[in-house]
Amino acid sequence: MDKITVMRSMGYPNRVFVTRQDVASFYGICDDAAARKLKSWGIEKVEGRYYFVNDVAQAICERTSYA
């Protein structure tokens, strides 16, 4: 899975920001688990609620390996 594929599955280019609910939906996990995951990845919030889709996709790709 590459970064562009992840970004497109989250709504990019129509959306530049995602919420933790979007991340939860992507992973198929509950909202609280997504919040913990984003916090552990060290991704900063914008306006207290939103995350840059580029940062989230980068973090997902860094933690996903198919080797």
MARPAMI-667856 format. One record per residue (C-alpha): x, y, z. Coordinates in Angstrom, 1 decimal, m for minus. Layout:
<pts>
[[X Y Z]] ...
</pts>
This chain:
<pts>
[[0.0 0.0 0.0]] [[1.5 3.3 m1.0]] [[1.0 6.8 0.4]] [[m1.1 8.0 m2.6]] [[m3.5 5.0 m2.3]] [[m4.0 5.7 1.4]] [[m4.6 9.4 0.8]] [[m7.1 8.7 m1.9]] [[m9.0 6.2 0.2]] [[m9.4 8.9 2.8]] [[m10.9 11.4 0.3]] [[m7.8 13.2 m1.0]] [[m7.7 15.5 m3.2]] [[m11.2 16.6 m2.2]] [[m10.2 16.6 1.5]] [[m6.9 17.9 2.9]] [[m7.8 17.2 6.5]] [[m9.3 14.1 8.2]] [[m10.7 13.5 11.7]] [[m10.1 10.7 14.0]] [[m13.4 9.2 13.0]] [[m12.1 9.0 9.4]] [[m9.0 7.2 10.6]] [[m11.2 4.8 12.7]] [[m13.4 4.1 9.6]] [[m10.3 3.5 7.5]] [[m8.9 0.9 10.0]] [[m12.3 m0.5 11.0]] [[m11.7 0.3 14.7]] [[m13.5 2.3 17.3]] [[m13.0 6.1 17.7]] [[m11.1 5.8 21.0]] [[m8.6 3.3 19.5]] [[m8.0 5.7 16.6]] [[m7.4 8.6 18.9]] [[m4.8 6.5 20.8]] [[m3.2 5.4 17.6]] [[m2.9 9.0 16.3]] [[m1.5 10.2 19.6]] [[1.1 7.4 19.7]] [[2.2 8.3 16.2]] [[2.8 11.9 17.3]] [[0.6 13.5 14.6]] [[m0.3 17.0 15.5]] [[m3.9 18.3 15.4]] [[m4.9 21.3 13.4]] [[m7.6 23.5 15.1]] [[m7.9 20.8 17.8]] [[m9.8 18.3 15.7]] [[m8.3 17.8 12.3]] [[m5.2 16.0 11.0]] [[m3.4 16.6 7.7]] [[m4.2 13.6 5.4]] [[m0.6 13.6 4.2]] [[0.7 13.2 7.7]] [[m1.7 10.4 8.5]] [[m1.0 8.6 5.2]] [[2.8 8.9 5.8]] [[2.4 7.4 9.3]] [[0.3 4.5 8.0]] [[2.8 3.7 5.3]] [[5.7 3.9 7.7]] [[4.0 1.3 10.0]] [[2.8 m1.0 7.3]] [[5.3 m3.4 5.8]] [[4.7 m6.2 3.3]] [[8.2 m7.4 3.1]] 
</pts>
